[in-house]
Amino acid sequence: NIMKATWEKFYELQDKNLTMFAQYTAGPWEYIGTQGVIQGTFETLAAIANQHFDGSLVGRTFLTAGLGGMGRNQPRAMTMHGGVCLIVDADEAIIERALERGFLDTKADSIAQAIAMAEQAKAARQPLGIGVHGNAADLFVEALESGWMPDIVSEMCPCHDPLSYIPRGCSPQEAERLRLDDRTAYLQQARE
């Protein structure tokens, strides 16, 4: 009796706490927390600097998303390189926690304000980690439509797992309710 790998089976096992995604640093049973992720993020950015920017990220901008347990290391790793990070997160409480714990330097009220702050820090060649509240699916488009061209673009959202991704137009609380009440609708909205 061979078990077929399907999303339905994955979520069934996940609901029973019998499986989870392995991500950036290690397998789920050996998740090593902040110290490992910041090292990996720092080294990833170092590789980008070496391949594309003559070994330095000073005066460079990094647009990314996801300030969760692993993603919160992105702004600090970029500022350790002397660069500027603008990071989007759909959960304002996570942004506040990142500020309190020193992963972010400041918070902007809008993507336009965040871009202005990033460009000012870039021109001054000052490292800066800027958080902005919103869904990356919306704010990345808004940044692009404004004509802003960051030097590096990435994300550390759970885009690989639509059941963990917060759909556009949902607060984290609304997403949680929808996830529990109507998983099929949640998955459809997250994939859109």
Secondary structure by P-SEA (a helix, b strand, c coil): ccccccaaaaaaaaaacccccccccccccccccaaaaaaaaaaaaaaaaaaccccccccbbbbbbbccccccaaaaaaaaacbbbbbbbccaaaaaaaaaacccccccccaaaaaaaaaaaaaacbbbbbbbbcccccaaaaaaaacccccbbbbccccccccccccccccaaaaaaaaaccaaaaaaaaac
